[in-house]
Amino acid sequence: MNPTATSKTGFSIETEAYQGPFELVLELIAARKLLVNDLALANITEDFIQHVRAQAAFPVEETANFIQIAAMLLLIKSKSLIPDLALTQEESADVEDLKRRLEAYEKVREAAHELSRIFGKTVLLPAGERAPEVSFAPTRDLSQDALGDALARVLAARETVERLPVAKVTPLVTIEEMMDRLSKRVEKALTISFKEFAENAKEKVEVIVSFLALLELVKQGAVAAEQYGSHGDIRIHHAAANAVPHYGS
């Protein structure tokens, strides 16, 4: 595991023995510049808990890194306080893994210092824009047959486009709208038949709404209606505003 990838916590500590980033504690202990017994791990843990609570979102990766480093420090401190402490095979492996990480971290840090020293001193490419060069370097197994097979596999694996039926919503006409239409027709023509008024209806429901509108206008006394015969056409006449509803037969 890359030590530089797991050592970042973004958390700094302030103790009498050390003030600075928490992840550098392991490095200082390995270099014998800091004694693990000089650190109060309980206080550091409490400070980290307060640090986590002060953040808007719970820092999962940062917390995992802190627990990893804190566990190593706890193991080192336990070993220093109890020299004869018998470690399990897994704990011994953790100590050796810690040593390897610290050594690798030191090498990475030295390499970073060296790179920062020589960065930008040697120009590898001249300044300015370069015209793009189009190049194609196919492998030896690329052939016309191979391209055809690859294209056939892509076409066979594509998702089938399912064409869904188009739903058509028919606009509905209200009784109030139909009453307004019928009133205007009667006022203009004085007398019309219901068949004439409903002949332009495109849907059966419009004929029904037209008939309901006629009944409502007759009820209100706005028009008068007469029908001759059981299934005969209905004649609609204009009536005065105060006229009494009249149903012809």
N, C-alpha and C positions, 0 to 999 in steps of 0.2 A: 504493500500500500504506500502510495506517495505521501511522505510526511507533510509536505507543504499543502497537500489537499485537505488534510484533516486537522491541521493545527490552528486554523483561523477561527477565532471565536468572536472577535470584535469587542471583547470585554477586557477592561483594564482593572488592575487591583492597586490598592494603596495600603501598604503595610510598612512597619518600621524597617524591615529588612529589604523591601523591594517595592518600587512603584513603576508600573508599566504594563504592557500587554501580558495577558495571562498565559498565552501560548509560549512566551519566551522563558517561562519558569523552568521547564524541562531542560532547555538548552543551558541555562545558568547552573542548574544542579549538576548536569553532566560535566560542565567545565569547572566544577568545584568553586564557582564564584558565589554560590548561594547554598545554604544548608536547608534541607527540607524541614528540619525541626524548627526553623525560624518562622515557618508559615503556619498560621492558624487556619487549617482547612475548613473548619466549621464556620468561621467568620467569612471566609472567601465564598463559601457556598451560599451563605445568607445574602451576601452582597449580589451574587449572581441572580438569585431569586428575585431580588428587588429590581435588578436590571431587566429581567424578563418581563416582570409585571408592568414596567414603565413603557413597554413597546405596544404598539397598536395590535400587531398580530404575533402569535406565538412563534418564535424563531426555532423551528424544528432542527435544522442542520446545525445552527449555532449551539443549541442545547446538547445535541448529540456529541459534538466536539468537546464541549466543556466536560461532560460526564466521562468521556474517554480520558482526557488529560487528568481530571481529578482522581479517577480510579488508579491511574499510574502513580500519581503523587502519593495516594493513600497506601499503595503497595510498597513504595520506596520508604515511606515514613515508618510503616509497620516493621519493615526489615531492619531499619536503622535502630528503632527502639528495642526490638527483640532480635538480636543477632542470630540466636539459635532457632528462629521461627522456621518451621519446616514448610516449605512451599510445595504445592501440588505440581504435577507435571505441567498442567495448563498455566499455573501462575509463573512457574519458571520460564515457560515459553514466552509469556507476556513480558517478563523482564528482559529476556534476550531480544525480543522484538522491539522493545523500547530502545535498547542500545543501538540496534541496527537503524532505527528511524532517526535517532539523534545524529548518528554518523552520516547518514544520507542527507539529512537536513543541513548539516555543516558543509557538505560538499556542494549542495545546491546553492547555499548562501555565498560560498566563495566564488562559484561560477557566475552568480548574478553580479557580484562586485566586479568581476573581470569583464563581463559583458558590458556593464554600464561604463567601464573605463574606456573600452575600445569602440563603443557604439557610435556610429556616425563619422568616425575618423577616416575610414576607407570607403571611397565611392565605388559601389559595385556596378551601378548603371548610370549613364549620363543623364543629366536633367532634361526635362522636356518630354513631350508626348511622342510616342512611337506608333507608327502605323500598325494596326493589327495584322498579323500574318495568319492566314487560314491554312491549317495543316490537317491532314487526315492520315492516320497511321493504323490501318486495320491489322488485326491479328491474322496469322496464317490460315486459321480455320474459317475465315470469313469468305463466303462464296455466294453466288447467286442463288443456289439451292438453299443454303443456310438462311439467307435473308428471307426467302419465300416461306420457309418453314416457320421462322420466327414471326412473320407477319400473320400467318395462318393461326398460330397459337394465340396471338393477341386478339385477333378478330373472334376466335372461338370463345375466349374468356371474357369478352365484353358483356356488360349487362344488357339484357333485353329491355328495350324501351316499350313499356306497356301504355298503349293509347287508351286513356279513359274516356268514357262517353261524356259529351258536352251537355251539361244541364242548362236548359233554357227556362228562365223564369218569366212567366207571363205577367205583365203588370195588371193589377186588379183595379177595377173602378168601384168607388164607393157609392152607396145609395144617395148620399148628399150630392155627389157630382152628377149622378144620373138624374136626380130631381131637378137640378139646375138646367141640365140640357133639355129635359122635357118641357120645363116651364118656358124656356126661351123659344122652343119650337112652336108651342101652342100660342104664345103671345104674338108670334110672327105670322102664323098661318091661321089662327083662330080655331080651326078644326083640322085635325089629322087623325089618321088611324094608327092603332098600336103597331100594326104590321109594317106600316111605312117607317115608323120611328125606330123599330128594332131590326129593320132589314140589313143595316150595316154592321150589326153585331158579329164579331168574328168568333166568339166563343159562346157556348150555351149558357155559361154563367152570366154573361152580359145580358142575355134575354131575361133571365130570372131577376137580375138586379133591376132591369128596366121595369118589369112588372111590379116589383116591390116599390119602386119609386112612384109608379102611377097610383098604387093604392094609398101611399102616404100623402100624395098631393090631393087625391080625392077626399081623404080624411080631413085634411087641413082646409078644404073648400077652395083650393086654388084652381082646380080644374073639375070638369064634370065628365063622366064616362058613361057610355051607353053600349050595350052589346045586344045584338039581335041574333037569337039562336043560341043553342048550347055551346057550339064551338065556333061561333062567328067572330068576325073581327070586332075590335073594340074601337068605337069612335070617341075621340077625346076633344072636348070643347073648352074654350077659355071661359072662366067664370069670374065674377066680380069678387073683390076681396072679402066682402061680407056675405057672400052667397052661402046658402045652406048646402052641405054635401048632398049630391043626388046620384043615385046608382040606377042607371037605366037597365031595362030588362027587355 
